[in-house]
């Protein structure tokens, strides 16, 4: 912190021109290397109209979004008893072309479509970022993932989602997990559907950055009947190459340039 | 700007003192950009990233919430109107029921800006038909109405819809457990971009609406109702950044 503390002159003191000059030099240095401590709160704001901040409005946050919709076409397939069905059409052949079919057992893939779920930017200063991914996760109901041809028992795919920053996971975003012990629990979502928002905050240094939303299907474990997981580790007879999908989705990035406040 | 100072032993003149004073004055009165480094600004001097509602000192951030006690139970059925997933299905021809809404008389007047909308809720129960304890859906959609100085304009976007399924009744060794309880958390977040506008605009309202659907089952077996609890609908405006 730079502060100006004038030594001053005492009554009766003989003035040393050098010391007197230093008073002015210190004052000049403080003014030339100003820090936040020289400025009062709201010093750069117009108290009567915040829309004309003396600092450029918007420098406090930069908001960016990419989004993609994908019809679920719930009326597209017949239901039991001949009435119009409401089961989402999640096939490649007749479902929405904007559905993102999550690859099976191939790790995380960027969620693509007409609008890829990716935002790139370059910053001159360190930033704090908040990134949110709001999405519809949906899969075919259990009959599509039979283990046995009788259809008596089923395996549910384990869907995983994360937000990636420069290739690494933004801590706290999910649901995702990399289990190395073969356990069933905690490897993603078995739900038939989910509509949620996952978000994380982190810091980035100056430079070029990329955030993207990614999804994966881990190997599916556990034999289930209905909604009850009753069995042990079991693999698919026919790995689902379609029908485990991301529907509507929005990737939102808020950037808060913070300078040395976080840059050190 | 360097300060020229007299040296020890020299004679101090009014001019030498005045020159030093003027040197400092020039620096202070015209701080060059190169002297205002990134360390010059702290949180107390940076302007808020949230603009005020125009003509007020109120920040452009509003929230409306339901508690558990305020739970909204919806019996509105989507069965016959969900064939296309359009604005007409949700808003126009046979409007879905309101879960939670942000609105006020005269609307919220904002400068050109971006607005982050956040809807989060719990779908606590889907009461299934007695003949079908497996299937059932809860649908919801978030949309908003704006005004640019003329008539109100409803802006509905497909991307801001949501669907979740119910679960099959679970049973223990002795009884059926909470057949209709679901307690699934749902969320829809999105940005409204009005930075292209040349003048102030209004958010008249933001609504989250919902309906029930049948799943892969006959119309006659659609769920009776869906209940939303702890719904929270908020918006926060962000200063124009482009």
Interface residues (C-beta under 8 A of the other chain):
Chain A: X15 X16 X17 X18 X20 X21 X22 X24 X25 X27 X28 X31 X32 X33 X34 X35 X36 X37 X38 X39 X40 X41 X42 X43 X44 X45 X50 X51 X53 X54 X55 X57 X58 X59 X60 X61 X62 X63 X65 X67 X68 X69 X71 X72 X73 X74 X75 X77 X79 X80 X81 X82 X83 X84 X85 X86 X87 X88 X125 X132 X134 X136 X138 X141 X191 X192 X193 X194 X195 X196 X197 X199 X226 X227 X228 X247 X248 X249 X250 X252 X254 X256 X259 X260 X261 X263
Chain B: X1 X2 X3 X5 X6 X7 X8 X9 X10 X11 X12 X16 X17 X20 X21 X23 X24 X27 X28 X31 X32 X35 X36 X37 X38 X39 X40 X41 X42 X43 X44 X45 X46 X47 X48 X49 X51 X52 X54 X79 X80 X82 X83 X84 X85 X111 X114 X116 X118 X120 X134 X137 X140 X157 X158 X159 X160 X161 X162 X163 X164 X165 X167 X168 X170 X184 X185 X186 X187 X188 X189 X190 X191 X193 X213 X214 X215 X216 X217 X218 X219 X220 X238 X239 X240 X241 X242
